[in-house]
Amino acid sequence: MTQLDRQGPADPVSVPFTPGMRDNPDELAEMPEEIARAVEEPADPTPTEELTAEWRNASYNCFSSGHKFCREVCPVMQVTRNESWTPTAFHANVVAMDKGELTIEDVAADYVNCTQCGACELRCPNTLFTGDFYRFRTRTVDVVKAVRALAVESGVHQPAWQSWNARTDELTHEPVLGETPIDQEHVRDWSEGLDLPIGGETVLFVDCEAAFYRTSVPRAVAQILQQAGYEFGLMGEQWCCGGPAAEMGYVDQAMRFARHNLDNWRSTGTRRVLVLDPHDYISFTEDYPKYFGEEFDLEVVLVVEVFAELIREGRLTPSVPIERAITYHDPCRLNKRKGIWQEPREILRAIPGLDFSDVDRVTQWSYCSGGGGGLPVEKPELTAAISASRLEKAAALEVDTLVSACPWSERPLTEAGEAVDIDVVDIHELLAESLGITVGGSRNGGAGA
């Protein structure tokens, strides 16, 4: 929340006001965002001082407000009740580092415990009360990413993340949990038999989990696009999007991967990138523009939005009934981070036979799977606990199927679903089935396409 200068009789904040109220003086909206006290910045700041200078305002605002709403929607807090792992603690640590009371070595491990789902930002009163008025949103996700990056820059590593990113650097793809073999030579194996071209104005980018482990997802997407007559190709040499590396703090690696992908798109004349994974969507719409500025002028399009549009236009007509009682799992990076929740529901309501009442926690109140922010790599037991909690809530609705639109969520959700006898199905696969398409591929890293 903006702290304002209260000096002078003409000061619009010289009288009491409630932020966000429509009868506030118009001048309030033009007040600069600044902290109350003057801060003398060092001439040659250390990396820690650079971080605290950038995030001082946001962190002091959180620290001074004392609100606790974020804790109750935080998926990590819901299953651990650990006060050191709350969004408020993450901001308080930055305050303590600003005061010289803590170092990055003291706090780095705490920041592992975040899925970067963004629920805390939406429930924060600083966002709720002033967000519309000041275009302000608490930025816990970015604070967590920044502290993780400082840790890596300072040589403070989390063991599993360090190993994971070293292997990603070697393979040019995320190693993917388990024993699934990964290498550049086989990144397009999922498309065997589909006769897809390389390059072109529109390419389909397939994330590492879907390309190597859950290959039924990209096969479903590709065949649906083919049925609709939608022209697209595959990347010439696709590397990992780099998003997970950035989330874990390995920013230099993320930028190198992003540079490779951008150059490869340029080499094949690509102007539009189709994305099926919400994590890739975040990388291409938030990280890549930060890395490249105006140089990144490609259009990024989410596949579920394309499918909803094709159904509206009559170019896709689901007609094969699917008799399932379902609920829908909103991926955090689509719903809470990007506000995309309507199009998946349009698709589900177009499929005949589905019993979909959409009475589960919906829109911005949706649950988290625990599958994001690198948590499954460093703390798989915590991801499993969050997914189990999610499936317990689905089971209370007496459904037999949980539908997701995120390959990275589907593995922990699937494992948790086995305990409560709920099948976890990808929305693209479900649509393909209703379109009469035999998808093929694997849902568990087994026999490939």
C-alpha positions in Angstrom: 0.0 0.0 0.0 1.3 3.4 -0.8 2.5 5.5 2.1 1.8 9.2 1.5 3.3 12.5 2.4 1.0 14.2 4.9 2.7 17.7 4.8 0.8 20.9 3.7 -2.7 22.1 4.0 -3.5 21.2 0.3 -2.4 17.7 0.9 -5.3 15.3 -0.3 -4.4 13.0 2.6 -4.7 15.8 5.3 -8.0 14.3 6.3 -8.8 10.7 7.2 -9.7 8.5 4.2 -10.2 4.8 3.4 -8.1 3.6 0.5 -10.2 2.6 -2.5 -13.4 4.5 -1.7 -14.9 6.3 -4.6 -15.5 9.6 -2.7 -11.7 10.0 -2.1 -10.1 13.0 -3.7 -9.0 12.4 -7.3 -5.5 13.5 -6.4 -4.9 10.4 -4.4 -4.6 8.3 -7.5 -1.7 10.5 -8.7 0.3 10.3 -5.5 3.7 8.7 -6.0 4.4 5.3 -4.5 7.0 5.9 -1.9 7.8 5.0 1.7 7.5 7.5 4.5 11.1 7.6 5.7 14.0 8.8 3.6 16.4 6.1 2.7 20.0 6.7 1.9 21.1 4.3 -0.8 24.7 3.1 -0.8 26.9 4.2 -3.7 28.1 0.7 -4.4 25.3 -1.6 -3.1 25.8 -5.3 -2.4 23.4 -7.8 -4.0 21.4 -7.9 -0.8 21.1 -4.1 -0.7 20.0 -4.1 -4.3 17.2 -6.6 -3.4 16.0 -4.8 -0.4 16.0 -1.5 -2.2 13.8 -3.0 -4.9 11.4 -4.7 -2.6 11.6 -2.5 0.5 8.3 -0.8 -0.2 6.3 -3.9 -0.8 7.8 -5.8 2.1 7.4 -2.9 4.7 3.8 -2.5 3.6 3.1 -6.2 4.2 5.1 -6.3 7.4 3.4 -3.2 8.9 -0.1 -4.2 7.9 -0.3 -7.3 10.1 -3.0 -8.9 8.0 -3.2 -12.7 8.0 -5.7 -13.5 5.2 -2.9 -14.7 3.0 -2.0 -17.5 5.5 -5.3 -19.2 5.2 -5.3 -19.4 1.4 -1.6 -20.4 1.2 -1.4 -24.1 0.2 1.8 -24.7 2.2 0.4 -23.1 5.3 -2.7 -25.2 5.0 -0.8 -28.4 5.4 2.1 -27.4 7.6 1.0 -24.4 9.8 4.6 -23.3 9.8 4.8 -19.6 10.5 8.2 -19.3 8.9 6.8 -20.3 5.6 4.0 -17.8 5.2 3.8 -15.0 2.7 4.0 -12.5 5.6 7.2 -14.2 6.8 8.7 -13.9 3.3 8.2 -10.1 3.4 9.3 -9.8 7.0 12.6 -11.5 6.1 13.3 -8.8 3.5 12.6 -6.2 6.2 15.1 -7.9 8.5 17.7 -8.1 5.7 17.1 -4.4 5.1 17.8 -3.7 8.7 20.9 -5.9 8.7 19.4 -8.4 11.2 19.3 -11.4 8.8 21.4 -12.6 5.8 20.4 -14.5 2.8 22.1 -17.5 4.3 19.7 -17.3 7.3 16.5 -17.3 5.2 17.1 -19.0 1.8 15.8 -22.4 2.8 12.4 -20.9 4.0 11.7 -19.7 0.5 11.6 -23.2 -0.9 8.2 -23.5 0.7 6.2 -21.7 -1.9 4.3 -22.9 -5.0 4.1 -19.4 -6.4 0.4 -20.0 -6.9 -0.4 -16.3 -6.2 -3.4 -16.9 -3.9 -1.8 -14.8 -1.1 -1.6 -11.8 -3.5 -5.3 -12.0 -4.3 -6.4 -12.3 -0.7 -4.1 -9.6 0.7 -6.1 -6.5 1.9 -3.4 -4.3 0.3 -4.6 -5.8 -3.0 -8.3 -6.0 -2.1 -8.6 -2.5 -0.7 -6.4 -0.5 -3.0 -5.8 -2.7 -6.0 -8.4 -1.2 -8.3 -7.7 2.3 -7.1 -3.9 2.3 -7.3 -3.5 -0.5 -9.8 -1.6 -2.2 -7.0 -1.2 -5.9 -6.3 0.9 -7.4 -3.5 3.8 -9.1 -5.3 4.8 -12.1 -3.1 5.5 -14.3 -6.0 8.1 -11.9 -7.4 9.6 -11.3 -3.9 10.1 -15.1 -3.6 11.7 -15.3 -7.0 14.0 -12.4 -6.2 15.1 -13.9 -2.9 15.7 -17.3 -4.5 17.8 -15.5 -7.2 19.8 -13.7 -4.6 20.5 -17.0 -2.9 21.9 -18.6 -6.0 23.9 -15.5 -6.8 25.3 -15.6 -3.3 26.2 -19.3 -3.6 23.5 -20.5 -1.3 21.9 -23.5 -3.0 19.2 -26.0 -2.2 20.6 -29.5 -3.0 17.8 -30.8 -5.2 17.3 -27.6 -7.1 21.0 -27.3 -7.7 21.2 -30.9 -9.1 17.9 -30.4 -11.1 19.2 -27.3 -12.8 22.6 -28.7 -13.5 20.9 -31.7 -15.2 18.6 -29.3 -17.1 21.6 -27.4 -18.3 23.2 -30.6 -19.5 20.1 -32.0 -21.2 18.5 -28.7 -22.4 15.3 -30.0 -20.9 14.1 -30.6 -17.4 15.1 -34.1 -16.3 11.5 -34.8 -15.3 10.9 -36.7 -12.1 11.5 -40.5 -12.2 13.3 -42.6 -14.7 12.0 -41.2 -18.0 14.9 -40.7 -20.4 15.4 -37.1 -21.6 17.4 -35.7 -24.5 17.1 -33.3 -27.4 17.0 -36.2 -30.0 13.7 -37.5 -28.6 11.9 -34.2 -27.7 9.5 -34.7 -30.6 9.0 -38.5 -30.2 5.5 -37.8 -28.8 4.4 -36.7 -32.3 5.3 -40.0 -34.0 2.8 -40.8 -36.8 1.1 -37.3 -36.8 3.1 -35.9 -39.7 3.7 -32.5 -38.3 5.9 -30.0 -40.1 8.8 -28.1 -38.5 8.6 -24.3 -38.1 6.1 -22.0 -39.8 4.2 -18.9 -38.8 2.6 -20.8 -35.8 4.4 -23.4 -33.7 3.2 -25.6 -30.8 5.5 -25.4 -27.8 5.3 -28.6 -25.6 6.6 -28.4 -22.1 9.2 -31.0 -20.8 6.7 -32.9 -18.7 4.2 -33.3 -21.6 6.9 -34.0 -24.2 8.6 -36.8 -22.2 6.2 -38.1 -19.6 2.5 -37.3 -20.3 2.8 -37.5 -24.1 -1.0 -38.1 -24.4 -1.5 -34.4 -23.8 0.4 -32.9 -26.8 -0.9 -35.7 -29.0 -4.5 -34.8 -28.0 -3.7 -31.1 -28.7 -2.1 -31.7 -32.0 -4.9 -34.0 -33.3 -7.6 -31.6 -32.3 -5.9 -28.8 -34.1 -5.5 -31.0 -37.2 -9.2 -31.9 -37.0 -10.1 -28.2 -37.0 -7.8 -27.5 -39.9 -5.6 -25.2 -37.8 -2.2 -24.9 -39.4 0.9 -25.2 -37.1 4.3 -26.8 -36.8 6.8 -27.8 -34.2 10.0 -26.0 -33.1 13.2 -26.8 -35.0 15.2 -27.3 -31.8 13.1 -26.8 -28.7 14.7 -26.3 -25.3 13.1 -26.0 -21.9 11.3 -22.7 -21.6 13.6 -21.8 -18.7 10.6 -20.9 -16.4 11.3 -23.5 -13.7 15.0 -22.4 -13.5 13.9 -18.8 -13.1 11.4 -19.9 -10.4 14.2 -21.7 -8.5 16.6 -18.7 -8.7 18.8 -19.8 -11.6 18.1 -16.8 -13.7 21.2 -16.8 -15.9 20.3 -20.3 -17.1 16.7 -19.3 -17.7 17.8 -16.4 -19.8 20.2 -18.6 -21.9 17.4 -21.0 -22.6 15.0 -18.2 -23.5 17.6 -16.8 -25.9 17.9 -20.1 -27.6 14.2 -20.5 -28.1 13.7 -17.0 -29.3 16.5 -17.4 -31.9 15.1 -20.7 -33.0 11.7 -19.2 -33.6 13.3 -16.5 -35.6 15.1 -19.0 -37.7 11.9 -20.8 -38.8 9.8 -17.7 -39.4 7.6 -18.1 -36.4 5.3 -15.3 -35.4 2.9 -17.1 -33.0 3.5 -19.6 -30.3 0.8 -22.0 -29.1 1.2 -23.0 -25.5 -0.6 -25.9 -23.7 1.2 -25.7 -20.3 0.3 -22.8 -17.9 3.8 -22.6 -16.7 5.1 -22.0 -20.2 2.4 -19.4 -20.6 3.7 -17.5 -17.6 7.3 -17.7 -18.8 6.5 -16.5 -22.3 4.1 -13.7 -21.2 6.0 -12.5 -18.1 9.7 -13.6 -18.1 10.5 -13.4 -21.8 9.2 -9.8 -22.2 11.4 -8.8 -19.2 14.5 -10.5 -20.7 14.1 -9.1 -24.3 11.9 -6.1 -24.1 10.5 -5.0 -27.5 12.7 -7.7 -29.2 10.2 -10.3 -28.0 7.4 -9.4 -30.4 5.8 -12.9 -30.8 2.2 -13.6 -30.1 1.7 -16.1 -27.3 -1.6 -18.0 -27.5 -3.0 -20.5 -25.0 -4.4 -23.7 -26.5 -7.5 -23.9 -24.3 -8.5 -20.4 -25.5 -8.0 -21.5 -29.1 -10.2 -24.6 -28.5 -13.0 -22.6 -26.9 -13.0 -20.2 -29.9 -13.0 -23.1 -32.4 -16.0 -24.6 -30.6 -17.8 -21.3 -30.7 -17.1 -21.0 -34.4 -18.4 -24.5 -35.0 -15.1 -25.7 -36.3 -15.0 -28.3 -33.4 -18.2 -30.1 -32.3 -17.8 -32.5 -29.4 -20.3 -35.2 -30.1 -19.2 -38.4 -28.4 -20.9 -38.5 -24.9 -18.6 -39.0 -22.0 -20.5 -40.2 -18.9 -18.4 -38.9 -16.0 -19.2 -36.8 -12.9 -16.5 -34.2 -12.9 -15.1 -31.2 -11.1 -12.5 -28.9 -12.6 -9.1 -28.0 -11.1 -8.1 -24.5 -12.0 -4.4 -24.3 -12.7 -3.0 -21.5 -10.5 -1.0 -20.0 -13.3 -4.0 -19.7 -15.5 -6.6 -18.6 -13.0 -5.0 -16.9 -10.0 -2.1 -15.5 -12.0 -3.8 -14.7 -15.3 -7.5 -14.6 -14.7 -8.2 -17.4 -17.3 -11.0 -19.5 -16.0 -13.9 -19.2 -18.4 -12.6 -20.9 -21.5 -11.9 -24.3 -19.8 -15.5 -24.2 -18.5 -16.8 -23.4 -22.0 -15.0 -26.5 -23.3 -16.3 -28.8 -20.5 -19.9 -27.6 -21.0 -19.7 -28.3 -24.7 -18.9 -32.0 -24.1 -22.1 -34.1 -24.0 -22.6 -36.5 -21.1 -20.5 -34.7 -18.5 -22.1 -34.1 -15.2 -20.3 -30.8 -14.4 -22.0 -28.6 -11.8 -18.9 -26.5 -11.1 -19.7 -26.2 -7.4 -16.1 -26.7 -6.3 -13.9 -23.8 -5.2 -13.9 -21.7 -8.3 -12.3 -18.7 -10.0 -9.7 -16.9 -7.8 -10.6 -19.0 -4.7 -9.4 -22.2 -6.4 -7.2 -24.7 -4.7 -3.5 -25.4 -5.5 -2.1 -28.8 -6.5 1.3 -28.2 -4.9 3.0 -28.9 -8.3 4.5 -25.5 -9.0 7.5 -23.3 -7.9 9.9 -26.1 -7.8 8.3 -27.6 -4.7 8.0 -31.1 -6.1 11.8 -31.1 -6.8 13.0 -30.0 -3.3 10.1 -31.2 -1.2 8.0 -33.9 -2.9 6.4 -34.9 0.4 4.9 -31.4 0.7 3.6 -31.4 -2.8 2.0 -34.8 -2.1 0.3 -33.5 1.0 -1.1 -30.5 -0.9 -2.4 -32.7 -3.7 -3.9 -35.1 -1.2 -5.8 -32.2 0.4 -7.0 -31.1 -3.1 -8.3 -34.5 -3.9 -10.0 -34.9 -0.5 -12.0 -31.7 -1.4 -12.9 -33.1 -4.8 -14.0 -36.4 -3.2 -16.4 -34.6 -0.9 -18.3 -33.6 -4.1 -18.9 -37.3 -4.9 -17.3 -36.9 -8.4 -15.4 -39.7 -10.2 -13.1 -37.4 -12.2 -11.0 -34.3 -11.6 -10.2 -32.5 -14.9 -7.1 -30.4 -15.1 -5.4 -28.2 -17.7 -1.9 -28.3 -16.4 0.5 -31.2 -17.2 2.7 -30.3 -14.2 -0.3 -30.5 -11.8 -1.6 -33.8 -13.2 1.2 -36.0 -12.0 0.8 -35.2 -8.2 -2.9 -35.0 -8.6 -3.1 -38.4 -10.3 -1.0 -40.0 -7.5 -3.3 -38.4 -4.9 -6.4 -39.4 -6.8 -5.6 -43.1 -6.5 -6.1 -42.9 -2.8 -9.6 -41.6 -3.1 -10.6 -43.5 -6.3 -10.8 -40.3 -8.5 -9.4 -40.3 -12.0 -7.4 -37.2 -13.0 -7.9 -36.4 -16.7 -6.4 -33.7 -18.8 -9.0 -31.4 -20.4 -7.3 -31.6 -23.9 -7.6 -35.4 -23.7 -11.2 -35.3 -22.6 -12.1 -33.0 -25.5 -10.2 -35.2 -28.0 -12.2 -38.2 -26.7 -15.5 -36.4 -27.3 -14.3 -35.5 -30.8 -13.8 -39.2 -31.6 -10.0 -39.0 -31.6 -7.9 -41.9 -30.5 -5.1 -40.0 -28.8 -2.4 -42.6 -28.1 0.7 -41.7 -26.1 1.4 -42.2 -22.4 0.0 -40.7 -19.2 2.8 -42.0 -17.0 6.1 -41.9 -18.8 5.7 -45.5 -20.0 5.5 -46.7 -23.6 5.7 -43.7 -25.9 3.6 -42.7 -28.7 
